[in-house]
């Protein structure tokens, strides 16, 4: 099995193994401009070693609710440094994301309360 396609470049399968991301996800990130790949002499995509950090960071940001479009708009301080928590340029986006998540939680809590009431009373309660 080929570990690297060319010196200091990783095959997509090796990048997937090193990051835990699927090959499909890595292609998707690449197609959305979040990674930089080159075509090796055999025509396959090859990624620089820095892509390991980038993929891990992309996964972390997706796990906190950011879309690929959001992530693409973030500066390198967020996308290129593994484990980067925040950059001054992204604090506003992170606060907005948090507010959105909190609104979703509040909405789910209202729905949960309503459903519990429905189950307890055996009928759908009127809207508040």
FENCORFEN-V275981 format. One record per backbone hydrogen bond with DSSP energy under -0.5 kcal/mol. NH is the residue of the N-H (numbers start at 1). CO is the residue of the C=O. If there is no record, write none. Layout:
# FENCORFEN-V275981
nh:NH co:CO
nh:NH co:CO
This chain:
# FENCORFEN-V275981
nh:3 co:1
nh:9 co:6
nh:10 co:47
nh:11 co:3
nh:12 co:45
nh:15 co:11
nh:16 co:12
nh:17 co:13
nh:18 co:14
nh:19 co:15
nh:20 co:16
nh:26 co:22
nh:27 co:23
nh:28 co:24
nh:29 co:25
nh:30 co:26
nh:31 co:27
nh:32 co:28
nh:33 co:30
nh:34 co:29
nh:35 co:29
nh:37 co:35
nh:38 co:46
nh:40 co:38
nh:40 co:44
nh:43 co:40
nh:46 co:38
nh:47 co:10
nh:48 co:36
nh:49 co:8
nh:51 co:48
nh:52 co:49
nh:53 co:49
nh:54 co:50
nh:55 co:51
nh:56 co:52
nh:57 co:53
nh:58 co:54
nh:59 co:55
nh:60 co:56
nh:61 co:57
nh:62 co:58
nh:63 co:59
nh:64 co:60
nh:64 co:61
nh:65 co:62
nh:66 co:61
nh:71 co:67
nh:72 co:68
nh:73 co:69
nh:73 co:70
nh:74 co:70
nh:74 co:71
nh:78 co:75
nh:79 co:75
nh:80 co:76
nh:82 co:80
nh:84 co:81
nh:90 co:87
nh:91 co:87
nh:94 co:90
nh:95 co:91
nh:96 co:92
nh:97 co:93
nh:98 co:94
nh:99 co:95
nh:100 co:96
nh:101 co:97
nh:102 co:98
nh:103 co:99
nh:104 co:100
nh:105 co:101
nh:106 co:102
nh:107 co:103
nh:108 co:104
nh:109 co:105
nh:110 co:106
nh:111 co:107
nh:112 co:108
nh:113 co:109
nh:114 co:110
nh:115 co:111
nh:116 co:112
nh:117 co:113
nh:118 co:114
nh:119 co:115
nh:120 co:116
nh:121 co:117
nh:122 co:118
